[in-house]
């Protein structure tokens, strides 16, 4: 009874908190501002209000005090919704305008698709919203429970809860894909060859309360960490559970293309939104945007860089997906009205559906392949740079990568911790084709920053032409190409693997130019902290985690010392790279153990020998052996005196112990299949002295030669005349052949009419 009472009290408390929260700020209203000149847009942008700014107008969400500032500025506005809280509550139990699905209805449709089409549709939950609703996506693919070597694409909707067309379209699209699999050949082909992800509602509370914000009053599309900037009520990067959940979806996958649906105008807005500097991949963005425009049902659908065709914002999802993930990413505004009449639901869905299908098709064009360990063939987690653009990433489980590219000739650089970097030039990509480039990497010790998670430049105006903003410059090994942190700015990087405290310094931060600047370094075990200060440096500096009782860390935050000028060329610390000073040595070895048995008696053989190439070990008194060999497929011999040898081919995985027993059968010596009983040698295996016996039917000179295991003569051990009859001679290998490596050899007796080959095993 006490437990039940406590649960009831907790539920009532939660309901009380929920009921006290309103969808909008007290007195907040929606206004529309018509621009009379470009200066009006610039003026509005400088006022730090919650706005959606388009080419000729803007939507603004203001409280009375902010409206007074609008009036004083002289901007031309009209109040569209004078009380947004009253407007959102007017829907009552319906929660959303008539004809639209509530969040629970969307969720129920998703669940019904999973139940009805389990072979192609599954739900993956990534977290809970601030208001406790589940945050999930549908994955649709032919082998839905497998991670396959296929391009991945993500659509999401509802990040702004009052822009209701996006989530509506996404769940309707999911239903159409499932229902038409197996009957529509085009949809069937796409599901068979793509992994399609549909994150059906980013902000459930916002949808059910017709609010732009989540329950905590934060605009999720200003809460993402890449070039984050305190906008939309966001107090820190990824401050909200909705942001963290969507981030998990992105980091857990490798999306070639990402679409974030909005409404309020009709436009495709691609990176950058945080700066006017053109993105390196603008040609790819333009080409794929043109595909969307041409295949959609819009009479006219504009597209371009967000900061130029719309307005400057910081903390946008599309900038994170491009800057941190290397995806073709954008926001697509599907309707001029944020809440089109219910009669237009089908219209907006039908004009976007063919374009969504086209994106799924085209996300597989460009370059694809697998990145694997050159020795084991196992997948490698790697960053793939196309030229100097932002890297995309391979799947660490499968090893596949997919990058959308337009026709042309390209150079790829592949970088991975624990491997030697590799550059491939002259890769040709045809129109609407995909070139496959499989890449094998050689192990090499080294650990550097793998991915950028968060970046922040305080008071950045987005217009500094000299600020290259190339955050990817701090990834991989130092190369004198650096990222400018900005005055007082910081960046958070993921090292992929944990760095452990050891004796002395643990990490080194490299500055990319000859003018030393100051900064501080922080360490954390999660990308959101908590952060522990490891101290300050000037220029290239090493840091000891142990001084600050940091046992391990995977994420590092580099913070500029706030000296110098802001919004100028190369403002702040020039961050070239961060490296572990004791990176793990690539474990190129597999570990093999087992027991050497007598095959007739089943008893262990004492003192047996295991040989593979130049490596060898002895069995102990119990027949047990242990040997470390280069990973991969290995040919392994087991031998013992008075037993015939046995050979097996064994696959050895890196850093893994493989157990394999050998069974030998009694035999006297080892002779070649071409050798008759007239000749034999012993002991075999031999350490130094060997004895050879043979019979000659007539007088002749015999040359005794040593041949290696590939048939190359390496030494003549002697030439002697022998009379007819039996002969026994003893040879000292160290004296006659020098220090031989352990392994397999052939002793050749070569006479005028006598030729014998005797197999020999040299042990230590």
Helices and strands as residue ranges (DSSP letters): H 2-20, E 29-34, H 38-45, E 50-53, E 57-62, H 64-73, E 76-81, H 84-89, G 92-94, H 103-116, E 121-128, E 134-140, E 151-156, H 165-180, H 185-193, E 194-199, H 204-208, G 220-222, H 241-251, E 255-262, E 265-270, H 282-295, E 302-305, H 306-309, H 317-323, E 328-335, G 342-344, H 345-362, E 366-373, E 383-386, E 392-393, E 400-404, E 408-415, E 422-429, E 434-436, E 439-441, E 451-456, G 471-474, E 483-484, E 490-500, E 507-511, E 518-524, E 532-538, E 541-543, G 545-548, E 552-560, E 574-580, E 589-598, E 609-612, E 615-618, E 624-630, E 632-640, E 643-652, E 657-659, E 662-664, E 679-682, E 689-696, E 700-707, E 713-722, E 725-732, H 733-737, E 743-750, E 755-762
